[in-house]
Amino acid sequence: MHTDIKTHSLSTSVIITTGILALAVAMGIGRFAFTPLLPLMLRGGTIEGDAAHYWASANYLGYLLGALTAARLHRHTVKGLTYGLLGTALMTLALGWVDTTTLALIGAMLPFSCSMAALLLIVSSHWLCQQPSAST
């Protein structure tokens, strides 16, 4: 196992709790924070159709970048989890301040937001799969 967290000192409940929280943040917040906002922003006139296409493409680009980053951090679990958790939280907060004056800035940051969610999802899943079973 090539992770930088000493798993022999972690209890099963700590491993499970860490995994649940990391995956909940990655999938519940990071992955789906943008998706329900887009139709509301289109309906409210905050974003136009052309910009929505760009945002959707930026969304997918972010997932690709996050997966590639996770591949490079597979031996640095703590860094990956930290970057993913902080990045997802900060970018989700930033998406909450969208208005017509910050729209371009948020659109430019969207790939980073999605990459943090993908990074967190992949690193936390990899770390959880590497843990010894509770029966050992």
MARKEKE-360856 format. One record per residue: residue number from 1; residue in one letter; chain; x, y, z of N, C-alpha, C in turn. Coordinates in nm, 2 decimals, m for minus. Atoms other than C-alpha are relative to their C-alpha. Example, Ala and Ser with C-alpha at 12.3 -4.5 7.8 and 13.67 -1.06 7.14 Angstrom:
<recs>
n_res_chain_n_u_n_v_n_w_ca_u_ca_v_ca_w_c_u_c_v_c_w
1_A_A_0.09_m0.12_0.00_1.23_m0.45_0.78_0.09_0.12_0.00
2_S_A_m0.09_m0.11_0.00_1.37_m0.11_0.71_m0.08_0.11_0.08
</recs>
This chain:
<recs>
n_res_chain_n_u_n_v_n_w_ca_u_ca_v_ca_w_c_u_c_v_c_w
1_M_A_0.08_m0.12_0.00_0.00_0.00_0.00_0.09_0.12_0.00
2_H_A_m0.08_m0.12_0.01_0.14_0.34_m0.10_m0.07_0.12_0.03
3_T_A_0.06_m0.12_m0.04_m0.04_0.59_0.10_0.07_0.06_0.11
4_D_A_m0.08_m0.07_m0.11_0.09_0.85_0.35_m0.08_0.01_0.13
5_I_A_0.08_0.01_m0.12_m0.18_0.78_0.61_0.03_m0.14_0.07
6_K_A_m0.03_0.12_m0.07_m0.08_0.52_0.87_m0.13_m0.07_0.04
7_T_A_0.13_0.06_m0.02_m0.39_0.30_0.85_0.00_m0.09_0.12
8_H_A_0.00_0.09_m0.11_m0.28_0.06_1.12_m0.04_0.07_0.13
9_S_A_0.03_m0.07_m0.12_m0.34_0.33_1.38_m0.14_0.06_m0.01
10_L_A_0.14_m0.06_0.01_m0.69_0.43_1.25_m0.10_m0.12_0.03
11_S_A_0.10_0.10_m0.03_m0.99_0.25_1.39_m0.10_m0.01_m0.12
12_T_A_0.09_0.02_0.11_m1.25_0.11_1.15_m0.11_0.11_0.00
13_S_A_0.10_m0.11_0.00_m1.50_0.37_1.26_0.05_0.13_m0.05
14_V_A_m0.06_m0.12_0.05_m1.26_0.65_1.18_0.02_m0.01_m0.15
15_I_A_m0.01_0.03_0.14_m1.19_0.50_0.84_m0.14_0.02_m0.07
16_I_A_0.13_0.00_0.06_m1.56_0.46_0.76_m0.06_0.15_0.01
17_T_A_0.05_m0.14_m0.01_m1.65_0.81_0.89_0.07_0.09_m0.10
18_T_A_m0.08_m0.08_0.09_m1.37_0.97_0.69_m0.04_m0.02_m0.14
19_G_A_0.05_0.03_0.13_m1.48_0.79_0.38_m0.13_0.05_m0.03
20_I_A_0.13_m0.05_0.02_m1.84_0.87_0.42_0.00_0.16_m0.02
21_L_A_0.00_m0.14_0.01_m1.77_1.24_0.47_0.07_0.05_m0.12
22_A_A_m0.07_m0.04_0.12_m1.52_1.27_0.19_m0.09_m0.03_m0.13
23_L_A_0.08_0.04_0.12_m1.75_1.09_m0.06_m0.13_0.09_0.00
24_A_A_0.11_m0.09_m0.01_m2.05_1.30_0.07_0.03_0.14_m0.06
25_V_A_m0.04_m0.13_0.05_m1.87_1.62_0.00_0.03_0.00_m0.15
26_A_A_m0.03_0.01_0.14_m1.74_1.50_m0.33_m0.12_m0.01_m0.09
27_M_A_0.12_0.03_0.09_m2.07_1.37_m0.47_m0.11_0.09_0.04
28_G_A_0.11_m0.08_m0.04_m2.32_1.56_m0.27_0.01_0.15_m0.02
29_I_A_m0.02_m0.14_0.02_m2.17_1.90_m0.28_0.07_0.03_m0.13
30_G_A_m0.08_m0.03_0.12_m1.90_1.91_m0.54_m0.05_m0.04_m0.13
31_R_A_0.05_0.05_0.12_m2.05_1.70_m0.80_m0.14_0.06_m0.04
32_F_A_0.14_m0.04_0.03_m2.41_1.82_m0.78_m0.03_0.15_0.04
33_A_A_0.03_m0.14_m0.03_m2.37_2.18_m0.67_m0.03_0.08_m0.12
34_F_A_0.02_m0.08_0.12_m2.35_2.32_m1.02_m0.13_m0.05_m0.08
35_T_A_0.11_0.05_0.08_m2.61_2.09_m1.19_m0.13_0.06_0.02
36_P_A_0.13_m0.07_m0.02_m2.92_2.23_m1.02_0.00_0.15_m0.02
37_L_A_m0.01_m0.15_0.02_m2.80_2.59_m1.05_m0.03_0.04_m0.14
38_L_A_0.00_m0.04_0.14_m2.78_2.60_m1.43_m0.14_0.03_m0.05
39_P_A_0.14_m0.03_0.05_m3.16_2.57_m1.51_m0.05_0.13_0.07
40_L_A_0.05_m0.12_m0.07_m3.23_2.83_m1.24_0.06_0.13_m0.05
41_M_A_m0.07_m0.12_0.05_m2.97_3.07_m1.37_m0.05_0.03_m0.15
42_L_A_0.05_m0.02_0.13_m3.10_3.02_m1.73_m0.14_0.07_0.01
43_R_A_0.14_m0.06_m0.01_m3.46_3.09_m1.62_0.00_0.14_0.06
44_G_A_m0.01_m0.13_m0.07_m3.36_3.38_m1.40_0.07_0.11_m0.09
45_G_A_m0.07_m0.09_0.09_m3.16_3.54_m1.69_0.14_0.04_0.05
46_T_A_m0.13_m0.02_m0.05_m2.84_3.53_m1.49_0.11_m0.04_m0.11
47_I_A_m0.10_0.06_0.10_m2.67_3.33_m1.77_m0.08_m0.02_m0.13
48_E_A_0.06_0.02_0.13_m2.75_3.31_m2.14_0.04_m0.14_m0.05
49_G_A_m0.02_0.13_0.06_m2.76_3.00_m2.36_0.14_m0.03_m0.04
50_D_A_m0.14_0.02_0.04_m2.41_3.04_m2.51_0.09_m0.02_0.12
51_A_A_m0.08_0.01_m0.12_m2.26_3.09_m2.17_m0.03_m0.14_0.07
52_A_A_0.03_0.13_m0.06_m2.44_2.78_m2.04_0.07_m0.11_m0.07
53_H_A_m0.08_0.10_0.07_m2.28_2.57_m2.31_0.15_0.00_0.04
54_Y_A_m0.14_m0.01_m0.04_m1.94_2.70_m2.21_0.01_m0.06_0.14
55_W_A_0.00_0.04_m0.14_m2.02_2.63_m1.84_m0.01_m0.16_0.00
56_A_A_0.01_0.15_0.00_m2.12_2.27_m1.92_0.13_m0.06_m0.05
57_S_A_m0.13_0.05_0.05_m1.80_2.21_m2.12_0.11_0.02_0.10
58_A_A_m0.09_m0.02_m0.11_m1.60_2.36_m1.84_m0.02_m0.10_0.11
59_N_A_0.03_0.10_m0.10_m1.77_2.13_m1.60_0.07_m0.13_m0.03
60_Y_A_m0.06_0.13_0.04_m1.66_1.82_m1.80_0.16_0.01_0.00
61_L_A_m0.14_m0.03_0.00_m1.31_1.97_m1.85_0.06_m0.02_0.14
62_G_A_m0.04_0.01_m0.14_m1.28_2.00_m1.47_0.00_m0.14_0.05
63_Y_A_0.00_0.14_m0.05_m1.37_1.64_m1.41_0.12_m0.07_m0.06
64_L_A_m0.12_0.06_0.06_m1.10_1.54_m1.66_0.13_0.04_0.08
65_L_A_m0.12_m0.05_m0.07_m0.84_1.76_m1.49_0.01_m0.06_0.14
66_G_A_0.00_0.06_m0.13_m0.94_1.63_m1.15_0.05_m0.15_0.00
67_A_A_m0.04_0.14_0.01_m0.90_1.27_m1.26_0.15_m0.01_m0.03
68_L_A_m0.14_0.00_0.04_m0.56_1.34_m1.41_0.09_0.04_0.12
69_T_A_m0.07_m0.04_m0.12_m0.45_1.52_m1.09_0.00_m0.11_0.11
70_A_A_0.01_0.11_m0.10_m0.57_1.23_m0.87_0.10_m0.11_m0.04
71_A_A_m0.10_0.10_0.04_m0.36_1.00_m1.08_0.14_0.03_0.04
72_R_A_m0.14_m0.04_m0.05_m0.05_1.20_m0.99_0.01_0.00_0.15
73_L_A_m0.01_m0.01_m0.15_m0.14_1.22_m0.62_m0.03_m0.13_0.07
74_H_A_0.04_0.13_m0.06_m0.22_0.85_m0.57_0.09_m0.04_0.12
75_R_A_m0.09_0.03_m0.12_0.08_0.82_m0.33_0.00_0.10_0.11
76_H_A_0.01_m0.11_m0.10_m0.01_1.14_m0.14_m0.14_0.02_0.04
77_T_A_0.15_0.00_m0.03_m0.35_1.06_0.00_m0.04_0.12_0.09
78_V_A_0.03_m0.11_m0.09_m0.34_1.33_0.27_m0.01_0.13_m0.08
79_K_A_0.01_m0.12_0.09_m0.26_1.60_0.01_m0.12_0.00_m0.09
80_G_A_0.12_0.01_0.08_m0.53_1.47_m0.22_m0.13_0.03_0.07
81_L_A_0.12_m0.02_m0.08_m0.79_1.46_0.05_m0.01_0.15_0.04
82_T_A_0.00_m0.14_m0.05_m0.69_1.81_0.18_m0.04_0.09_m0.12
83_Y_A_0.02_m0.08_0.11_m0.68_1.97_m0.16_m0.15_m0.02_m0.05
84_G_A_0.14_0.03_0.04_m1.01_1.80_m0.26_m0.11_0.06_0.09
85_L_A_0.10_m0.05_m0.09_m1.20_1.89_0.05_0.00_0.16_0.01
86_L_A_0.00_m0.14_0.00_m1.08_2.25_0.07_m0.04_0.06_m0.13
87_G_A_0.04_m0.05_0.13_m1.11_2.31_m0.30_m0.14_m0.01_m0.03
88_T_A_0.15_0.02_0.03_m1.46_2.17_m0.32_m0.08_0.10_0.09
89_A_A_0.08_m0.09_m0.09_m1.58_2.37_m0.02_0.02_0.15_m0.04
90_L_A_m0.02_m0.14_0.05_m1.42_2.70_m0.14_m0.07_0.03_m0.13
91_M_A_0.06_m0.02_0.13_m1.54_2.66_m0.49_m0.15_0.00_0.00
92_T_A_0.14_0.01_m0.01_m1.89_2.57_m0.39_m0.05_0.13_0.07
93_L_A_0.03_m0.13_m0.05_m1.90_2.88_m0.17_0.00_0.11_m0.10
94_A_A_m0.01_m0.10_0.11_m1.78_3.09_m0.46_m0.12_0.00_m0.10
95_L_A_0.11_0.01_0.09_m2.06_2.96_m0.68_m0.12_0.06_0.06
96_G_A_0.12_m0.06_m0.07_m2.31_3.09_m0.42_0.00_0.15_m0.02
97_W_A_0.00_m0.15_0.02_m2.20_3.45_m0.50_m0.01_0.04_m0.14
98_V_A_0.02_m0.03_0.15_m2.29_3.44_m0.87_m0.10_0.11_m0.01
99_D_A_0.09_m0.11_0.05_m2.44_3.76_m1.00_0.05_0.04_m0.14
100_T_A_m0.04_m0.04_0.13_m2.41_3.94_m1.33_0.14_0.06_0.00
101_T_A_m0.13_m0.05_0.01_m2.09_4.11_m1.23_0.11_m0.10_0.02
102_T_A_m0.10_0.10_m0.03_m1.91_3.80_m1.11_m0.01_m0.13_m0.09
103_L_A_0.03_0.12_0.08_m2.05_3.56_m1.37_0.12_m0.05_m0.08
104_A_A_m0.11_0.05_0.07_m1.74_3.55_m1.59_0.11_m0.06_0.08
105_L_A_m0.10_0.05_m0.09_m1.51_3.50_m1.30_m0.04_m0.14_0.05
106_I_A_0.05_0.13_m0.04_m1.72_3.21_m1.17_0.01_m0.10_m0.11
107_G_A_m0.01_0.09_0.12_m1.74_3.06_m1.52_0.15_m0.04_m0.02
108_A_A_m0.14_0.04_0.02_m1.36_3.07_m1.54_0.05_m0.09_0.11
109_M_A_m0.04_0.09_m0.11_m1.33_2.90_m1.20_m0.07_m0.13_0.00
110_L_A_0.08_0.12_0.00_m1.58_2.63_m1.28_0.08_m0.13_m0.03
111_P_A_m0.08_0.12_0.02_m1.33_2.38_m1.42_0.08_m0.04_0.13
112_F_A_m0.07_0.02_m0.12_m1.13_2.42_m1.10_m0.09_m0.07_0.10
113_S_A_0.10_0.06_m0.10_m1.44_2.35_m0.89_m0.03_m0.14_m0.03
114_C_A_0.03_0.14_0.04_m1.52_2.04_m1.08_0.12_m0.09_0.01
115_S_A_m0.12_0.08_m0.01_m1.17_1.92_m1.08_0.03_m0.04_0.15
116_M_A_m0.02_0.03_m0.14_m1.16_1.94_m0.70_m0.10_m0.11_0.05
117_A_A_0.10_0.11_m0.03_m1.48_1.73_m0.67_0.05_m0.13_m0.06
118_A_A_m0.05_0.13_0.06_m1.33_1.47_m0.91_0.12_m0.05_0.08
119_L_A_m0.12_0.03_m0.08_m1.00_1.48_m0.72_m0.04_m0.07_0.13
120_L_A_0.04_0.05_m0.13_m1.17_1.42_m0.39_m0.07_m0.14_m0.02
121_L_A_0.06_0.13_0.02_m1.39_1.14_m0.53_0.09_m0.11_m0.03
122_I_A_m0.09_0.11_0.04_m1.11_0.95_m0.68_0.10_m0.03_0.11
123_V_A_m0.10_0.02_m0.11_m0.85_1.00_m0.40_m0.07_m0.07_0.12
124_S_A_0.06_0.06_m0.11_m1.10_0.91_m0.13_m0.05_m0.14_m0.03
125_S_A_0.04_0.13_0.04_m1.23_0.61_m0.32_0.12_m0.09_0.00
126_H_A_m0.12_0.08_0.00_m0.88_0.49_m0.38_0.05_m0.03_0.14
127_W_A_m0.04_0.03_m0.14_m0.79_0.53_m0.01_m0.08_m0.10_0.07
128_L_A_0.09_0.09_m0.06_m1.10_0.35_0.10_0.02_m0.14_m0.05
129_C_A_m0.02_0.13_0.06_m1.03_0.06_m0.13_0.13_m0.06_0.05
130_Q_A_m0.13_0.05_m0.05_m0.68_0.03_0.01_0.00_m0.04_0.14
131_Q_A_0.00_0.02_m0.15_m0.79_m0.01_0.37_m0.02_m0.15_0.02
132_P_A_0.02_0.14_m0.03_m0.77_m0.35_0.53_m0.14_m0.02_0.05
133_S_A_0.13_0.02_m0.04_m1.10_m0.51_0.60_m0.01_m0.01_0.15
134_A_A_0.02_m0.01_m0.15_m1.25_m0.49_0.95_0.03_m0.14_0.06
135_S_A_m0.02_0.14_m0.06_m1.21_m0.87_0.99_0.15_m0.03_0.02
136_T_A_m0.14_0.03_m0.02_m0.83_m0.85_0.97_0.06_0.06_0.11
</recs>
